[in-house]
Amino acid sequence: MTRRRAGRPRHWAKRCASGCLPRADRRPSLPNPRVLQRRRALVGPDGDVTLAESPLGVLLARDLIHPEERQAGQRFAWLYRLVVGRMSPAAADPFQPREEARPAFATPPLGAGQSAWLAARSGDFEKARQALKAEGPGVYEQVRRIAVAEEFPPWIVVRGPLHDEARKELEAVQAGLACLAALFGLPAARRLDAG
């Protein structure tokens, strides 16, 4: 007489690579319909809902900024978090392809060269900060709020005509992102209408 093992009886069926039984109800995860509806409201019915994750993406989806200006804003946020915030120096520059060899500015050297690399990035951030402050009053603060803190001001969330204060904020963000794009050597972008 064979002794029976304790616990639930084993199902004898074909297993997945992980050793688990395949589940009949397993399907690709679908996005939450309410979240999808809110994101679609931000970017419009034909917009890419993945852009609704950040204010820069929403501005790009609504054609208020160019891709180069969005990239400049993301690079400024990366520099800000590296220099001011709590980001590890080992965090790679998100704008360099992972497969290819990165240029010297994107990857910190290990050991003694790391402090020089951080000093160079700190200098890049200071140049960007000074350029934004020279662009006009409030430009640095508006770009910091949108790109770094990723705050969604009411004029981004609510569609429709912009009142004077919102238009000034949008113009400050556009001017700051265009300034950063020029500073980072990204192609010059034409100014779009803030409709």
Contacts in CASP RR format, 6 or more apart in sequence:
PFRMAT RR
TARGET T0000
AUTHOR 0000-0000-0000
METHOD contacts of the structure
MODEL  1
MTRRRAGRPRHWAKRCASGCLPRADRRPSLPNPRVLQRRRALVGPDGDVT
LAESPLGVLLARDLIHPEERQAGQRFAWLYRLVVGRMSPAAADPFQPREE
ARPAFATPPLGAGQSAWLAARSGDFEKARQALKAEGPGVYEQVRRIAVAE
EFPPWIVVRGPLHDEARKELEAVQAGLACLAALFGLPAARRLDAG
11 21 0 8 1.000
13 21 0 8 1.000
13 22 0 8 1.000
14 22 0 8 1.000
15 21 0 8 1.000
15 22 0 8 1.000
16 22 0 8 1.000
31 49 0 8 1.000
36 49 0 8 1.000
38 52 0 8 1.000
39 49 0 8 1.000
39 52 0 8 1.000
39 53 0 8 1.000
40 47 0 8 1.000
40 49 0 8 1.000
40 52 0 8 1.000
41 159 0 8 1.000
42 52 0 8 1.000
42 58 0 8 1.000
42 61 0 8 1.000
42 156 0 8 1.000
42 157 0 8 1.000
43 49 0 8 1.000
43 51 0 8 1.000
43 52 0 8 1.000
43 57 0 8 1.000
43 58 0 8 1.000
43 61 0 8 1.000
43 62 0 8 1.000
44 61 0 8 1.000
44 62 0 8 1.000
47 61 0 8 1.000
48 61 0 8 1.000
51 57 0 8 1.000
51 58 0 8 1.000
51 60 0 8 1.000
51 61 0 8 1.000
52 58 0 8 1.000
52 61 0 8 1.000
54 150 0 8 1.000
55 146 0 8 1.000
55 147 0 8 1.000
55 150 0 8 1.000
55 151 0 8 1.000
55 152 0 8 1.000
55 153 0 8 1.000
55 156 0 8 1.000
56 65 0 8 1.000
56 70 0 8 1.000
56 73 0 8 1.000
56 74 0 8 1.000
56 146 0 8 1.000
56 147 0 8 1.000
57 70 0 8 1.000
58 152 0 8 1.000
58 156 0 8 1.000
59 65 0 8 1.000
59 70 0 8 1.000
59 146 0 8 1.000
59 156 0 8 1.000
59 173 0 8 1.000
60 66 0 8 1.000
60 67 0 8 1.000
60 70 0 8 1.000
63 192 0 8 1.000
64 170 0 8 1.000
64 174 0 8 1.000
64 192 0 8 1.000
64 194 0 8 1.000
64 195 0 8 1.000
65 173 0 8 1.000
65 174 0 8 1.000
65 177 0 8 1.000
65 189 0 8 1.000
65 192 0 8 1.000
66 181 0 8 1.000
66 189 0 8 1.000
66 190 0 8 1.000
66 192 0 8 1.000
68 181 0 8 1.000
68 186 0 8 1.000
68 187 0 8 1.000
68 189 0 8 1.000
69 174 0 8 1.000
69 177 0 8 1.000
69 178 0 8 1.000
69 180 0 8 1.000
69 181 0 8 1.000
69 186 0 8 1.000
69 189 0 8 1.000
70 177 0 8 1.000
71 95 0 8 1.000
71 181 0 8 1.000
71 186 0 8 1.000
72 177 0 8 1.000
72 180 0 8 1.000
72 181 0 8 1.000
72 183 0 8 1.000
72 184 0 8 1.000
72 186 0 8 1.000
73 143 0 8 1.000
73 147 0 8 1.000
73 177 0 8 1.000
73 180 0 8 1.000
74 94 0 8 1.000
74 95 0 8 1.000
74 147 0 8 1.000
75 93 0 8 1.000
75 95 0 8 1.000
75 180 0 8 1.000
75 184 0 8 1.000
76 125 0 8 1.000
76 128 0 8 1.000
76 143 0 8 1.000
76 147 0 8 1.000
76 148 0 8 1.000
76 180 0 8 1.000
77 147 0 8 1.000
77 148 0 8 1.000
78 87 0 8 1.000
78 93 0 8 1.000
78 94 0 8 1.000
78 95 0 8 1.000
79 121 0 8 1.000
79 124 0 8 1.000
79 125 0 8 1.000
79 128 0 8 1.000
80 125 0 8 1.000
80 144 0 8 1.000
80 147 0 8 1.000
80 148 0 8 1.000
81 87 0 8 1.000
81 148 0 8 1.000
82 89 0 8 1.000
82 91 0 8 1.000
82 118 0 8 1.000
82 121 0 8 1.000
82 125 0 8 1.000
83 118 0 8 1.000
83 121 0 8 1.000
83 122 0 8 1.000
83 125 0 8 1.000
84 125 0 8 1.000
89 108 0 8 1.000
89 114 0 8 1.000
89 117 0 8 1.000
89 118 0 8 1.000
90 108 0 8 1.000
92 98 0 8 1.000
92 102 0 8 1.000
92 106 0 8 1.000
92 107 0 8 1.000
93 102 0 8 1.000
93 105 0 8 1.000
93 106 0 8 1.000
93 107 0 8 1.000
95 106 0 8 1.000
96 102 0 8 1.000
96 103 0 8 1.000
96 106 0 8 1.000
105 117 0 8 1.000
105 120 0 8 1.000
105 121 0 8 1.000
105 124 0 8 1.000
108 114 0 8 1.000
108 117 0 8 1.000
108 118 0 8 1.000
109 116 0 8 1.000
109 117 0 8 1.000
127 183 0 8 1.000
128 180 0 8 1.000
128 183 0 8 1.000
128 184 0 8 1.000
129 140 0 8 1.000
131 179 0 8 1.000
131 180 0 8 1.000
131 183 0 8 1.000
132 139 0 8 1.000
132 140 0 8 1.000
132 143 0 8 1.000
132 176 0 8 1.000
132 179 0 8 1.000
132 180 0 8 1.000
133 139 0 8 1.000
133 140 0 8 1.000
135 175 0 8 1.000
135 176 0 8 1.000
135 179 0 8 1.000
136 172 0 8 1.000
136 175 0 8 1.000
138 172 0 8 1.000
139 172 0 8 1.000
139 173 0 8 1.000
139 175 0 8 1.000
139 176 0 8 1.000
139 179 0 8 1.000
142 169 0 8 1.000
142 172 0 8 1.000
142 173 0 8 1.000
142 176 0 8 1.000
143 172 0 8 1.000
143 173 0 8 1.000
143 176 0 8 1.000
143 177 0 8 1.000
143 180 0 8 1.000
145 151 0 8 1.000
145 153 0 8 1.000
146 153 0 8 1.000
146 173 0 8 1.000
147 177 0 8 1.000
153 166 0 8 1.000
153 169 0 8 1.000
154 166 0 8 1.000
155 162 0 8 1.000
155 163 0 8 1.000
155 166 0 8 1.000
155 169 0 8 1.000
155 170 0 8 1.000
161 195 0 8 1.000
162 170 0 8 1.000
162 194 0 8 1.000
162 195 0 8 1.000
167 194 0 8 1.000
170 194 0 8 1.000
171 194 0 8 1.000
174 191 0 8 1.000
174 192 0 8 1.000
174 194 0 8 1.000
178 189 0 8 1.000
178 191 0 8 1.000
181 187 0 8 1.000
181 188 0 8 1.000
181 189 0 8 1.000
182 188 0 8 1.000
END
